[in-house]
Amino acid sequence: MKNFLIRTITGGIYVVLSIGCILAGRYTFLALFSILLAYTLFEFYRLCKKGGNYPHTVPGIITALYFFISFFIYEMQWVNELIFFGLIPLLLLTPVIELFKKSKNAAQNIAYTIFGIVYIALPFSVLNFIATPYSHSPELFMPEMLIGLFILLWANDSGAYVVGSRLGKTKMAERISPQKTWEGATGGAILAIAVSIVFFNLVGHFNLFHSIIIGMLIVIAGTLGDLTESMMKRSFGVKDSGRLLPGHGGLLDRFDSMLFAAPVYYIYISIILNY
């Protein structure tokens, strides 16, 4: 009961802060999610180090922030596609650094550094496009589209936690995540789809059919993202990615579902809204 209360309070603060910054506008969104991206990637690199690998934390985070901010200013139409060429020297910086180190695992260090950027920075960067989903009107900022993604992820997570802790018996992937059950997954899916129907009906963007599909896609992609992070933590011998959020673990533990769900969500809504 105590853990549930701590988890609820922490989650509530996190939700209010996230939604508040998104609703406040583009620049508060940029500021908050730049910080979240940097710390999430830092946690990932810290996990890698516990597994005996040594990715380049500072160059990786700088490259990831360049990636995220480039997506932001490109979507604002302040720059053209040439902005992304700046990623080339930043990505090449990692192997160059390894040339001057006496590391026995140079290939692994380079691979984990670049993988972290793709795994975390790319989905975070996609959030810029979710907030402006109309390709013909990039100036139209639609925070409700971004909030919808996070609300459905939180609904899925909350439903799975409550139902799984009370009724969960059938293990989903015991080797990877012993606590996850099919009963919990079903409870999370039902709640997420129900919330999707209500939310998108209120904001008036999608009909019943699309709302159900969106809910299902986010549940599936989010669950796969969660299991993927659990698999990596288990391979590194770590339970949580950090202790920043009491009752939840670290930021990577909070965003693992989003990392898979955001690209899937964006692809689906962009097809619906633009064609």
Secondary structure per residue as TSV (DSSP state, phi and psi in degrees):
chain	resnum	aa	ss	phi	psi
A	1	M	-	360.0	-41.7
A	2	K	H	-63.0	-43.9
A	3	N	H	-63.2	-38.3
A	4	F	H	-64.7	-39.5
A	5	L	H	-66.0	-44.9
A	6	I	H	-61.8	-44.0
A	7	R	H	-61.0	-41.1
A	8	T	H	-66.8	-45.0
A	9	I	H	-64.3	-47.2
A	10	T	H	-61.4	-45.2
A	11	G	H	-61.4	-39.8
A	12	G	H	-62.9	-43.7
A	13	I	H	-63.4	-42.7
A	14	Y	H	-62.5	-43.3
A	15	V	H	-65.1	-47.2
A	16	V	H	-61.4	-44.2
A	17	L	H	-63.8	-45.3
A	18	S	H	-64.7	-51.3
A	19	I	H	-64.2	-39.7
A	20	G	H	-60.2	-44.8
A	21	C	H	-68.7	-34.5
A	22	I	H	-68.4	-44.5
A	23	L	H	-67.3	-28.6
A	24	A	H	-68.2	-21.5
A	25	G	-	135.0	179.9
A	26	R	H	-60.0	-41.2
A	27	Y	H	-78.4	-33.2
A	28	T	H	-71.0	-34.8
A	29	F	H	-61.0	-47.0
A	30	L	H	-59.5	-45.7
A	31	A	H	-64.5	-50.3
A	32	L	H	-64.2	-47.8
A	33	F	H	-75.9	-20.0
A	34	S	H	-66.1	-43.0
A	35	I	H	-65.7	-44.9
A	36	L	H	-62.8	-40.6
A	37	L	H	-61.7	-48.5
A	38	A	H	-60.7	-43.7
A	39	Y	H	-74.1	-35.1
A	40	T	H	-63.3	-43.3
A	41	L	H	-67.2	-37.4
A	42	F	H	-58.9	-43.2
A	43	E	H	-63.0	-39.9
A	44	F	H	-62.4	-45.7
A	45	Y	H	-64.7	-34.2
A	46	R	H	-66.4	-37.7
A	47	L	H	-61.9	-43.1
A	48	C	H	-59.3	-39.4
A	49	K	H	-67.1	-32.8
A	50	K	H	-69.6	-20.6
A	51	G	T	-91.0	6.4
A	52	G	T	91.1	9.8
A	53	N	-	-111.1	155.4
A	54	Y	-	-131.8	76.4
A	55	P	-	-66.7	162.9
A	56	H	-	-89.7	98.9
A	57	T	H	-63.8	-53.6
A	58	V	H	-65.2	-51.2
A	59	P	H	-59.2	-37.1
A	60	G	H	-64.2	-44.6
A	61	I	H	-67.6	-40.6
A	62	I	H	-61.3	-43.8
A	63	T	H	-64.1	-41.8
A	64	A	H	-63.3	-42.2
A	65	L	H	-67.4	-37.5
A	66	Y	H	-61.6	-42.0
A	67	F	H	-58.5	-52.2
A	68	F	H	-64.4	-47.6
A	69	I	H	-68.3	-33.4
A	70	S	H	-62.9	-42.6
A	71	F	H	-60.3	-41.1
A	72	F	H	-63.1	-51.3
A	73	I	H	-74.6	-26.0
A	74	Y	H	-68.6	-42.4
A	75	E	H	-65.6	-29.8
A	76	M	T	-77.0	-5.6
A	77	Q	T	64.0	32.2
A	78	W	S	-84.1	-23.9
A	79	V	S	-138.0	168.7
A	80	N	-	-104.2	-167.4
A	81	E	G	-64.3	-16.8
A	82	L	G	-62.1	-21.3
A	83	I	G	-57.8	-30.8
A	84	F	G	-77.2	-14.1
A	85	F	G	-66.6	-20.3
A	86	G	G	-64.9	-18.2
A	87	L	H	-69.8	-26.5
A	88	I	H	-61.4	-54.5
A	89	P	H	-64.4	-32.0
A	90	L	H	-66.9	-40.8
A	91	L	H	-70.3	-34.0
A	92	L	H	-73.5	-16.0
A	93	L	H	-62.6	-35.6
A	94	T	H	-62.9	-52.5
A	95	P	H	-64.3	-30.2
A	96	V	H	-64.6	-42.1
A	97	I	H	-61.2	-40.4
A	98	E	H	-63.5	-25.7
A	99	L	H	-61.5	-28.8
A	100	F	T	-102.6	8.5
A	101	K	S	-108.9	157.2
A	102	K	-	-104.5	54.7
A	103	S	-	-89.9	140.9
A	104	K	T	-83.6	-15.3
A	105	N	T	-121.7	49.0
A	106	A	H	-58.8	-45.0
A	107	A	H	-62.4	-42.6
A	108	Q	H	-65.8	-40.0
A	109	N	H	-62.5	-43.3
A	110	I	H	-64.9	-44.6
A	111	A	H	-63.0	-45.2
A	112	Y	H	-67.6	-35.5
A	113	T	H	-62.5	-49.7
A	114	I	H	-71.3	-38.9
A	115	F	H	-60.3	-40.8
A	116	G	H	-59.8	-38.7
A	117	I	I	-64.9	-45.6
A	118	V	I	-68.2	-44.7
A	119	Y	I	-64.7	-37.1
A	120	I	I	-110.3	-47.9
A	121	A	I	-68.4	-37.9
A	122	L	H	-62.8	-50.4
A	123	P	H	-61.8	-39.0
A	124	F	H	-60.5	-40.8
A	125	S	H	-65.5	-34.0
A	126	V	H	-61.9	-25.6
A	127	L	H	-57.2	-31.1
A	128	N	H	-60.4	-39.9
A	129	F	H	-76.7	-30.6
A	130	I	H	-64.5	-37.5
A	131	A	H	-72.9	-17.7
A	132	T	S	-133.1	71.5
A	133	P	-	-75.6	-16.6
A	134	Y	-	-84.7	114.8
A	135	S	T	-64.4	-28.9
A	136	H	T	-87.4	-6.6
A	137	S	-	-137.4	66.5
A	138	P	T	-64.7	-17.6
A	139	E	T	-78.2	-10.9
A	140	L	-	-83.5	102.1
A	141	F	-	-85.6	122.0
A	142	M	-	-122.3	83.2
A	143	P	H	-60.6	-27.6
A	144	E	H	-63.5	-28.1
A	145	M	H	-68.4	-39.7
A	146	L	H	-71.6	-42.5
A	147	I	H	-62.4	-37.1
A	148	G	H	-58.2	-42.9
A	149	L	H	-58.1	-49.6
A	150	F	H	-70.2	-36.7
A	151	I	H	-62.8	-41.4
A	152	L	H	-68.3	-38.0
A	153	L	H	-64.9	-42.8
A	154	W	H	-66.5	-38.5
A	155	A	H	-63.2	-44.0
A	156	N	H	-62.5	-44.8
A	157	D	H	-65.0	-44.4
A	158	S	H	-67.2	-44.5
A	159	G	H	-62.8	-41.3
A	160	A	H	-66.2	-38.9
A	161	Y	H	-67.0	-47.9
A	162	V	H	-67.1	-51.0
A	163	V	H	-67.3	-41.5
A	164	G	H	-64.5	-39.8
A	165	S	H	-71.1	-23.9
A	166	R	H	-99.9	-38.0
A	167	L	H	-120.0	-6.8
A	168	G	-	-65.4	125.4
A	169	K	-	-134.1	-38.2
A	170	T	S	-90.3	112.7
A	171	K	E	-67.6	137.8
A	172	M	E	-85.1	-51.1
A	173	A	E	-146.9	73.1
A	174	E	T	-58.9	-35.1
A	175	R	T	-65.6	-32.9
A	176	I	T	-97.1	-47.3
A	177	S	E	-141.3	90.7
A	178	P	E	-59.8	-23.7
A	179	Q	E	-82.6	-17.3
A	180	K	E	-82.9	133.1
A	181	T	E	-127.2	160.4
A	182	W	H	-67.5	-33.0
A	183	E	H	-63.9	-43.9
A	184	G	H	-64.3	-42.0
A	185	A	H	-61.8	-39.4
A	186	T	H	-66.0	-43.2
A	187	G	H	-62.5	-41.8
A	188	G	H	-64.8	-39.8
A	189	A	H	-65.6	-44.0
A	190	I	H	-61.5	-45.8
A	191	L	H	-65.7	-42.9
A	192	A	H	-63.6	-42.5
A	193	I	H	-67.0	-39.8
A	194	A	H	-63.5	-43.6
A	195	V	H	-65.3	-38.3
A	196	S	H	-60.3	-44.6
A	197	I	H	-61.3	-47.7
A	198	V	H	-67.0	-47.8
A	199	F	H	-63.1	-50.9
A	200	F	H	-73.3	-21.2
A	201	N	H	-70.3	-38.3
A	202	L	H	-68.6	-42.7
A	203	V	H	-81.4	-15.3
A	204	G	T	75.8	29.8
A	205	H	-	-99.0	-39.0
A	206	F	S	-128.0	148.2
A	207	N	-	-79.8	-177.0
A	208	L	H	-59.9	-45.2
A	209	F	H	-60.0	-50.9
A	210	H	H	-66.5	-35.1
A	211	S	H	-62.7	-41.5
A	212	I	H	-66.2	-44.7
A	213	I	H	-61.7	-44.3
A	214	I	H	-59.7	-45.2
A	215	G	H	-58.8	-45.0
A	216	M	H	-65.7	-42.6
A	217	L	H	-62.6	-42.7
A	218	I	H	-67.1	-39.0
A	219	V	H	-61.6	-49.1
A	220	I	H	-65.0	-51.2
A	221	A	H	-65.1	-41.5
A	222	G	H	-63.4	-40.8
A	223	T	H	-65.0	-42.0
A	224	L	H	-63.6	-38.5
A	225	G	H	-64.8	-41.2
A	226	D	H	-62.4	-47.1
A	227	L	H	-65.8	-35.4
A	228	T	H	-63.6	-44.2
A	229	E	H	-65.8	-39.2
A	230	S	H	-61.1	-40.0
A	231	M	H	-61.9	-42.8
A	232	M	H	-67.9	-42.0
A	233	K	H	-61.6	-41.5
A	234	R	H	-64.6	-38.9
A	235	S	H	-66.5	-26.7
A	236	F	H	-92.3	-4.9
A	237	G	T	72.8	34.8
A	238	V	-	-124.1	141.0
A	239	K	S	-84.1	-49.9
A	240	D	-	-123.4	154.5
A	241	S	S	-75.3	-17.9
A	242	G	-	-178.2	-170.9
A	243	R	S	-127.3	18.6
A	244	L	S	-64.1	-36.1
A	245	L	B	-113.6	101.3
A	246	P	T	-55.2	130.5
A	247	G	T	87.5	-13.0
A	248	H	T	-121.6	-24.3
A	249	G	B	100.6	-133.8
A	250	G	S	-103.0	-178.3
A	251	L	H	-65.4	-36.5
A	252	L	H	-62.3	-34.8
A	253	D	H	-65.2	-30.1
A	254	R	H	-82.1	-32.9
A	255	F	H	-100.5	1.1
A	256	D	H	-59.0	-39.0
A	257	S	H	-68.3	-40.0
A	258	M	H	-62.4	-32.9
A	259	L	H	-60.4	-32.1
A	260	F	H	-93.8	-34.8
A	261	A	H	-74.2	-36.9
A	262	A	H	-59.1	-49.9
A	263	P	H	-61.9	-40.4
A	264	V	H	-64.1	-45.6
A	265	Y	H	-59.8	-45.9
A	266	Y	H	-63.8	-43.9
A	267	I	H	-58.8	-44.0
A	268	Y	H	-68.0	-48.8
A	269	I	H	-70.0	-30.8
A	270	S	H	-68.5	-35.4
A	271	I	H	-65.9	-44.6
A	272	I	H	-64.2	-45.6
A	273	L	H	-80.2	-23.0
A	274	N	H	-108.9	-5.2
A	275	Y	-	-131.3	360.0
